[in-house]
């Protein structure tokens, strides 16, 4: 029978065993040794243990070269690490961290063997990111001392550590490993036991949707990845990230998530099974969604699916002048972008007063660019001179490209396109900046649907590099080519997608945000812990609740409703908490309160 935990503070975790010396196990070993702990690295494979030792020597040698360690510190660190192929080497450990393959059978076998090896007070931690900690603990003779300790890859760099308690875990064990994480310079987040925990629970649903989007041939792998990097500021695109994580690992995590949630959005996309069973598991195999220079390499090489360096498009139509309809933030930003690129711009607002106010706002934005050294005063003045502000749509009669940037209301947009149809010259390209409404509905409001296309800019338009180019089934080839040429001239990265709700970015982003809201709604985790988990564990520039409050909860709810209506997936239904906050007028920063409260300006 296991010795019960005492009520006194746990003894310091000085000697730690790491079971499983793959990439993650080796990284955790280095982190622990850097902190002064004695570390025993254990793997059943002598080759794996040798590779781990070599990787540790190489990593610490680089640290010396970069001035992060002295030679003496490196020597001391390496002396604190020993490796073994026998679990009995963990006999004196205060803590054992298991990072074996994601298999109940393997992990439970390790815990059963450790029960007969380690001291009664030793804490046993699993590094799983997909399996039930409760189920693993229930097979141990000391379930009160079993918990989850989920590091993120690379363990040396990633700050987040999820500390996972089961209903059986003793609070003292949680406190001991939480203190350890803090001493390692990590930011521990306490979570309950459910597949994926916080970060992976949100991340893998998003990755699965990206895989399904690619499988449906909605967009190329390059465009999906570029859209999420440039549109959301993510460090990697979802398909490249799946290759890094391992497609087989992702499939295992998603299977576990689906088994619990029964949410079809968590059911692994068939392509994940196909690639896994073909052995195309990502970087480690040298091929997954992309092809790599060699197994284990991060260098992507061209393959049969790589698009040509220059897209072969039919010649576009000449564009010398651009019209922008609207006077809000997005319209002003788009007008500024075109003017800085040398285009003559006509900005049309609902009144002369709004038109002049919009031009003044653009002037202030250009001045800020001058102050920051991004633009010369002369270039800013020339750009502003290229913008004509007016309240008459008749002034768009001679533009070559008219860009609509008014309210995200289909009726309003259709009325505007009917107006553009009347005033714009034949052959002018008509573009909508909608982020979620059907482009074809705007096109059908005109007598020339072949000239209508989507150009979804991101906010703030002068800074964000992405433009989603959305062609309908009626869009002419030369109109598509025109928009690509224009995007090149205004220094934006164009990605192609079809005319369906959310396009690429919003179709992947907003279900992730909705799932974060559901976590809070279900009292699984706090706003702060979720935001911290996604910034520290996923490399996101903002946590989901920070982002929701910036975007606006009303805007977010409208997009969620459009996605749910289009795809009919129960899992896409807006979280009731989001609907309640919107109904209460808590719309985010713009109202001073959303998920958090803000000081009124």
C-alpha positions in Angstrom: 0.0 0.0 0.0 1.3 3.5 -0.9 2.4 5.8 1.9 -0.1 8.6 2.3 1.0 12.1 1.6 1.9 14.1 4.7 0.4 17.5 5.3 3.9 19.0 5.5 5.6 20.7 2.5 6.9 18.2 0.0 10.6 17.5 -0.1 12.5 19.4 -2.8 12.6 17.6 -6.1 16.4 17.3 -6.4 16.8 14.0 -8.4 14.5 13.5 -11.4 14.2 10.6 -13.8 13.0 11.2 -17.4 11.6 8.1 -19.1 11.7 8.3 -22.9 14.6 10.1 -24.5 13.1 11.3 -27.8 13.1 15.0 -28.7 10.8 16.0 -25.8 12.5 13.8 -23.2 15.9 15.2 -24.2 14.7 18.7 -24.0 13.2 18.2 -20.6 16.4 16.6 -19.4 18.4 19.7 -20.5 16.0 22.1 -18.8 16.2 20.1 -15.5 20.0 19.8 -15.7 20.3 23.5 -16.4 18.4 24.2 -13.1 20.9 22.2 -11.1 18.9 19.0 -10.8 20.5 15.5 -11.0 18.8 13.8 -14.0 18.6 10.2 -14.9 17.6 9.7 -18.6 16.0 6.3 -19.2 15.1 4.7 -22.5 14.8 1.0 -23.5 16.8 1.8 -26.6 20.6 2.2 -26.1 20.7 4.0 -29.5 18.0 6.5 -28.3 19.9 7.1 -25.1 23.1 7.7 -27.1 21.3 10.1 -29.5 19.9 12.0 -26.5 23.3 12.4 -24.9 24.8 13.5 -28.3 22.0 16.0 -28.7 22.5 17.3 -25.2 26.3 17.8 -25.8 25.6 19.5 -29.1 22.9 21.8 -27.6 25.1 22.9 -24.7 28.1 23.4 -27.0 26.0 25.9 -29.0 25.0 27.6 -25.8 28.7 28.1 -25.0 29.3 29.5 -28.5 26.5 32.0 -27.9 27.8 33.0 -24.5 24.8 31.5 -22.7 27.0 29.0 -20.8 30.6 28.9 -19.8 32.7 25.8 -20.4 32.7 25.0 -16.7 28.9 25.4 -16.5 28.5 23.1 -19.5 30.8 20.5 -17.9 28.9 20.6 -14.6 25.6 20.4 -16.5 26.6 17.3 -18.4 28.0 15.7 -15.2 24.5 16.0 -13.7 23.0 13.8 -16.4 23.4 10.1 -16.6 21.5 7.7 -18.9 20.3 4.1 -18.5 18.2 1.5 -20.3 16.8 0.2 -17.1 13.8 1.6 -15.2 15.6 0.6 -11.9 17.8 3.6 -12.5 14.9 5.7 -11.2 15.0 4.1 -7.8 16.3 7.2 -6.0 14.3 9.8 -8.0 12.1 12.3 -6.2 10.1 12.8 -9.4 9.7 10.6 -12.5 8.5 12.3 -15.7 7.3 9.8 -18.3 7.4 10.9 -22.0 7.0 7.5 -23.7 4.8 7.1 -26.9 1.2 8.1 -26.6 -0.2 4.6 -25.7 -2.1 3.6 -22.6 -0.6 0.2 -22.7 3.0 1.5 -22.8 2.5 4.2 -20.2 0.5 2.0 -17.8 3.2 -0.7 -18.0 5.9 1.9 -17.1 3.8 3.2 -14.1 3.2 -0.4 -12.9 6.9 -1.2 -13.0 7.8 2.1 -11.3 5.5 1.3 -8.4 7.8 -1.5 -7.5 11.0 0.6 -8.0 10.6 4.1 -6.6 10.2 5.3 -3.0 6.6 5.6 -1.7 6.8 9.5 -1.7 8.1 9.8 -5.3 5.8 11.7 -7.6 5.0 10.1 -11.0 4.2 12.5 -13.8 3.1 11.7 -17.3 4.0 14.0 -20.2 0.9 13.0 -22.2 -1.0 15.6 -24.2 -3.8 13.3 -25.3 -4.5 10.5 -22.9 -6.5 10.5 -19.7 -4.3 11.1 -16.6 -7.1 9.6 -14.5 -7.0 6.4 -16.4 -3.2 6.2 -16.2 -3.3 7.0 -12.5 -6.0 4.4 -11.8 -3.6 1.6 -12.8 -1.0 2.8 -10.4 -0.6 1.7 -6.7 -0.2 5.4 -5.8 -2.8 7.3 -7.8 -2.7 10.2 -5.4 0.9 10.8 -6.6 0.2 10.6 -10.3 -0.4 13.8 -12.3 0.3 15.3 -15.7 3.2 17.5 -16.5 2.9 18.7 -20.1 5.9 20.5 -21.5 5.8 22.0 -25.0 8.3 21.5 -27.8 11.1 22.7 -27.8 11.1 22.3 -24.0 14.2 24.5 -23.7 12.4 27.5 -25.2 8.7 27.1 -24.5 7.6 28.7 -21.3 4.3 27.0 -20.7 3.9 23.9 -18.6 0.4 22.5 -18.0 0.0 20.8 -14.6 -2.8 18.3 -14.9 -4.7 17.0 -11.9 -7.0 14.0 -11.9 -9.7 13.6 -9.3 -7.3 11.3 -7.4 -4.2 13.7 -7.3 -3.2 15.0 -3.9 -2.8 18.8 -3.7 0.7 18.5 -2.2 1.9 16.7 -5.4 0.5 19.4 -7.5 2.1 22.1 -5.4 5.5 20.3 -5.6 5.6 20.1 -9.4 4.2 23.6 -9.7 7.0 25.0 -7.6 9.5 23.0 -9.7 8.1 24.5 -12.9 8.5 28.0 -11.5 12.1 27.2 -10.5 12.7 26.0 -14.0 11.7 29.5 -15.3 8.4 28.1 -16.7 4.9 29.4 -16.3 2.7 26.6 -14.9 -1.0 26.5 -15.6 -3.2 24.3 -13.6 -5.8 22.3 -15.6 -8.2 19.4 -15.2 -8.0 16.1 -16.9 -9.4 16.2 -20.4 -7.8 15.3 -23.7 -5.7 18.1 -25.1 -5.9 20.1 -21.8 -6.0 23.8 -22.7 -3.4 24.5 -25.4 -3.7 21.3 -27.4 -7.4 21.1 -26.8 -7.7 24.4 -28.8 -4.8 23.9 -31.1 -5.6 20.5 -32.5 -9.2 21.3 -33.4 -7.8 24.2 -35.5 -5.1 21.9 -37.1 -7.8 19.3 -37.9 -9.9 21.9 -39.7 -6.9 23.1 -41.7 -6.2 19.5 -42.8 -9.8 19.0 -43.8 -9.7 22.3 -45.7 -6.6 21.2 -47.6 -8.1 17.7 -48.2 -11.2 19.3 -49.8 -8.9 21.2 -52.2 -10.3 24.5 -51.0 -6.9 26.1 -51.0 -3.3 25.0 -51.5 -1.1 24.0 -48.5 1.1 27.1 -49.2 -1.9 29.5 -49.2 -3.5 28.0 -46.1 -0.2 28.3 -44.2 0.6 31.8 -45.5 -3.0 32.9 -44.6 -2.7 31.9 -41.0 0.9 33.3 -40.6 0.2 36.6 -42.2 -3.5 37.0 -41.3 -3.1 36.0 -37.6 0.6 36.6 -36.9 1.2 32.9 -36.1 4.7 31.6 -36.1 3.9 28.7 -38.3 1.0 27.7 -40.7 -1.2 24.8 -39.5 0.0 22.2 -42.1 3.7 23.0 -41.5 2.9 22.7 -37.7 1.3 19.3 -38.2 4.4 18.1 -40.0 6.5 19.4 -37.0 4.3 17.8 -34.4 4.0 14.5 -36.3 0.8 13.6 -38.2 0.5 10.3 -36.3 0.7 12.2 -33.0 -1.9 14.7 -34.1 -4.2 11.8 -35.1 -3.8 10.2 -31.7 -4.6 13.4 -29.9 -7.7 14.0 -32.1 -8.9 10.5 -31.6 -8.7 11.0 -27.8 -10.5 14.4 -28.1 -13.2 13.0 -30.3 -13.8 10.0 -27.9 -14.6 12.4 -25.2 -16.4 15.2 -27.0 -18.1 13.4 -29.9 -17.7 16.7 -31.7 -17.3 16.0 -35.4 -14.8 18.9 -35.6 -12.4 16.7 -33.5 -12.9 13.6 -35.6 -9.5 13.3 -37.4 -9.6 14.4 -41.0 -9.3 11.3 -43.3 -6.1 12.7 -44.8 -4.4 12.4 -41.3 -5.1 8.6 -41.3 -4.0 8.2 -44.9 -0.7 10.0 -44.3 0.0 8.3 -41.0 -0.6 4.8 -42.4 1.6 5.5 -45.4 4.4 6.4 -43.0 4.3 10.1 -44.2 4.2 11.4 -40.6 5.9 14.8 -41.2 9.4 16.1 -40.7 10.6 13.0 -38.8 9.8 10.9 -41.8 11.0 13.5 -44.4 7.6 13.9 -45.8 4.1 14.8 -44.6 2.0 17.6 -46.0 5.4 18.9 -47.3 8.5 17.2 -48.5 11.8 17.8 -46.5 15.4 17.6 -47.4 15.9 14.5 -45.2 14.1 12.8 -42.3 14.3 15.1 -39.3 15.1 18.2 -41.4 13.1 21.4 -41.3 14.1 22.4 -44.8 11.2 22.1 -47.2 12.1 21.1 -50.8 10.1 21.3 -54.0 7.8 18.4 -54.9 5.1 17.7 -57.3 2.6 19.9 -55.4 4.9 22.9 -55.1 3.4 25.8 -57.1 5.6 27.4 -59.8 7.7 30.4 -58.7 5.5 32.7 -60.8 1.8 31.9 -61.0 0.8 31.5 -64.7 -2.3 33.7 -65.1 -3.9 35.3 -68.1 -3.0 39.0 -68.5 -4.9 41.2 -66.2 -6.7 44.5 -66.9 -4.9 47.8 -66.6 -5.4 49.5 -63.3 -4.4 53.2 -62.9 -7.1 54.5 -60.6 -8.9 53.0 -57.6 -12.2 53.8 -56.0 -12.8 53.0 -52.3 -16.4 53.1 -51.0 -16.6 53.7 -47.3 -15.1 55.9 -44.6 -14.4 53.6 -41.7 -11.1 52.2 -40.5 -10.8 49.6 -43.1 -11.8 51.9 -46.0 -9.3 54.5 -44.9 -6.5 51.9 -44.5 -7.2 50.5 -48.0 -7.2 54.0 -49.6 -3.9 54.7 -47.8 -2.3 51.4 -49.1 -3.3 52.2 -52.7 -2.2 55.8 -52.5 1.2 54.9 -51.1 1.7 52.5 -54.0 1.2 55.3 -56.5 -2.5 54.8 -57.5 -4.9 57.7 -57.9 -7.6 57.1 -55.3 -11.2 58.3 -55.1 -12.7 57.7 -51.6 -16.5 58.0 -51.5 -18.4 58.4 -48.2 -22.0 59.0 -47.3 -21.5 62.7 -46.8 -19.0 65.4 -47.6 -18.3 65.7 -43.9 -17.5 62.0 -43.5 -15.4 62.1 -46.7 -13.2 64.9 -45.4 -12.9 63.3 -42.0 -11.7 60.1 -43.6 -9.1 61.9 -45.6 -7.9 63.7 -42.4 -7.7 60.3 -40.7 -5.5 59.0 -43.5 -3.3 62.2 -43.2 -2.8 61.4 -39.5 -1.9 57.8 -40.3 0.7 58.9 -42.9 2.1 61.4 -40.4 2.6 58.6 -37.9 4.5 56.7 -40.5 6.8 59.7 -41.1 7.3 60.0 -37.3 8.3 56.4 -37.2 10.7 56.7 -40.1 8.7 54.4 -42.4 7.9 57.1 -44.9 9.5 60.4 -45.9 7.5 63.6 -45.4 7.5 64.1 -49.2 6.2 60.6 -49.9 3.4 61.1 -47.3 2.4 64.4 -48.9 2.3 62.9 -52.4 0.2 59.9 -51.2 -2.3 62.2 -49.5 -2.5 64.3 -52.7 -3.4 61.2 -54.7 -6.6 60.8 -52.6 -9.7 62.6 -53.6 -12.5 62.5 -51.0 -16.1 62.9 -52.2 -19.7 62.1 -51.3 -20.8 61.4 -54.9 -20.6 57.8 -56.3 -20.6 59.4 -59.8 -16.9 60.3 -59.1 -16.2 56.6 -59.5 -17.2 56.7 -63.2 -13.6 56.4 -64.4 -11.9 54.1 -61.9 -10.4 50.8 -63.1 -10.9 49.1 -59.7 -13.7 49.8 -57.2 -13.3 48.4 -53.7 -16.3 48.2 -51.4 -15.4 48.6 -47.7 -18.7 49.3 -46.0 -20.6 47.7 -43.1 -20.7 43.9 -43.0 -24.4 43.8 -44.0 -25.4 41.9 -47.1 -28.3 44.2 -47.9 -26.1 47.3 -47.6 -23.4 45.7 -49.8 -25.9 44.6 -52.5 -27.3 48.1 -52.7 -23.8 49.5 -53.1 -22.9 47.0 -55.8 -26.1 47.9 -57.7 -24.9 51.5 -57.5 -21.3 50.6 -58.6 -22.8 48.7 -61.6 -24.6 51.9 -62.7 -21.7 54.3 -62.3 -18.5 52.4 -63.0 -17.3 52.1 -66.6 -17.5 48.8 -68.5 -14.5 46.6 -67.7 -13.9 48.1 -64.2 -13.2 45.4 -61.6 -15.6 45.5 -58.7 -14.2 44.1 -55.4 -15.8 43.5 -52.0 -13.8 43.4 -48.8 -16.3 41.2 -47.0 -14.8 38.7 -44.4 -17.7 36.3 -44.3 -20.6 37.1 -46.6 -21.0 35.4 -50.0 -19.2 37.3 -52.8 -21.6 35.8 -55.3 -24.5 37.6 -53.6 -22.8 40.9 -54.2 -22.0 39.9 -57.8 -25.6 39.0 -58.5 -26.7 42.5 -57.5 -24.9 43.7 -60.7 -25.4 43.1 -64.4 -21.7 42.0 -64.7 -21.0 39.3 -62.1 -17.9 38.2 -64.1 -16.3 41.5 -63.0 -16.9 40.9 -59.3 -14.3 39.4 -56.9 -13.5 39.4 -53.2 -10.4 41.2 -51.9 -10.4 40.6 -48.1 -7.9 42.9 -46.5 -6.9 42.5 -42.8 -7.0 45.2 -40.2 -5.0 47.4 -40.0 -4.7 47.3 -43.8 -1.4 49.4 -44.1 0.4 46.9 -41.8 -1.2 43.5 -42.6 0.4 41.8 -45.6 -2.4 39.3 -46.4 -5.2 39.7 -48.9 -7.6 36.8 -49.5 -8.6 36.7 -53.2 -12.0 35.2 -53.4 -13.3 34.2 -56.9 -16.8 33.1 -57.4 -18.0 30.5 -60.0 -18.7 33.5 -62.3 -15.5 35.6 -61.8 -13.6 36.1 -65.1 -10.0 34.8 -65.3 -8.6 38.2 -66.2 -10.4 39.8 -63.2 -8.6 37.2 -61.0 -5.3 38.0 -62.7 -5.9 41.7 -62.2 -6.3 41.4 -58.5 -3.2 39.3 -58.2 -1.2 41.9 -60.2 -2.6 44.7 -58.0 -1.7 42.9 -54.8 1.9 42.5 -56.0 2.1 46.3 -56.7 0.7 47.2 -53.3 3.1 44.7 -51.7 0.5 42.4 -50.3 0.6 38.6 -50.3 -2.4 37.2 -52.1 -3.9 33.8 -51.3 -6.6 32.2 -53.4 -9.8 30.7 -51.9 -13.3 29.9 -53.1 -16.5 31.7 -52.2 -17.5 30.1 -49.0 -18.1 31.4 -45.5 -15.0 32.6 -43.6 -12.7 32.0 -46.6 -9.4 30.6 -45.1 -8.6 32.7 -42.0 -11.9 33.3 -40.4 -13.1 29.7 -41.1 -10.1 28.5 -39.1 -9.8 31.2 -36.5 -13.4 31.7 -35.2 -14.1 28.0 -34.4 -10.9 28.1 -32.3 -12.1 31.3 -30.5 -15.6 29.7 -30.0 -14.0 26.6 -28.4 -12.0 28.8 -26.1 -15.2 30.5 -24.9 -16.7 27.0 -24.3 -13.8 26.2 -22.0 -14.6 29.2 -19.8 -18.3 28.5 -20.1 -17.7 25.0 -18.8 -15.5 26.3 -15.9 -12.6 24.2 -17.3 -10.1 27.0 -17.2 -9.9 30.8 -16.6 -9.6 33.5 -19.2 -6.1 34.3 -18.0 -4.9 30.7 -18.0 -6.3 30.1 -21.5 -4.7 33.3 -22.9 -1.4 32.4 -21.3 -1.6 28.9 -22.6 -2.0 30.0 -26.2 0.6 32.7 -26.1 3.2 30.6 -24.3 2.3 27.2 -25.6 1.2 28.0 -29.1 3.3 31.1 -29.9 0.1 33.1 -30.6 0.6 36.9 -30.5 -2.6 37.3 -28.5 -4.7 35.0 -26.4 -8.2 34.2 -27.6 -10.0 36.5 -25.2 -7.6 39.4 -25.8 -8.3 38.9 -29.5 -12.1 38.6 -29.1 -12.2 41.8 -27.2 -10.2 43.6 -29.9 -12.3 42.2 -32.8 -15.5 42.9 -31.0 -17.9 40.3 -29.6 -20.7 41.4 -31.8 -18.5 41.0 -34.9 -17.3 37.6 -33.7 -20.8 36.4 -33.0 -21.9 37.5 -36.5 -19.1 35.5 -38.1 -19.8 32.4 -35.9 -23.4 32.5 -37.0 -22.4 32.7 -40.7 -20.1 29.7 -40.3 -22.7 27.7 -38.5 -25.3 28.5 -41.1 -23.0 27.6 -44.0 -21.5 24.4 -42.7 -24.3 23.1 -40.4 -21.8 21.6 -37.9 -23.2 21.5 -34.4 -19.8 22.3 -33.0 -19.8 25.6 -34.9 -22.9 26.9 -33.0 -21.9 30.1 -31.2 -21.2 29.5 -27.5 -24.1 30.7 -25.4 -21.8 32.8 -23.2 -20.8 34.8 -26.3 -24.5 35.4 -27.2 -25.2 36.5 -23.6 -22.4 39.0 -23.5 -23.5 40.5 -26.8 -27.1 40.7 -25.6 -25.8 42.6 -22.5 -24.0 45.1 -24.7 -20.5 43.9 -23.6 -18.9 44.0 -27.0 -15.2 44.3 -26.0 -12.8 47.2 -25.9 -15.0 49.5 -27.9 -17.7 49.4 -25.1 -15.2 49.2 -22.2 -16.3 45.7 -21.3 -16.2 42.3 -23.0 -14.6 39.3 -21.5 -12.5 41.8 -19.5 -13.1 45.4 -18.4 -11.2 48.3 -19.9 -10.6 51.9 -18.9 -12.8 54.2 -21.0 -10.8 56.5 -23.2 
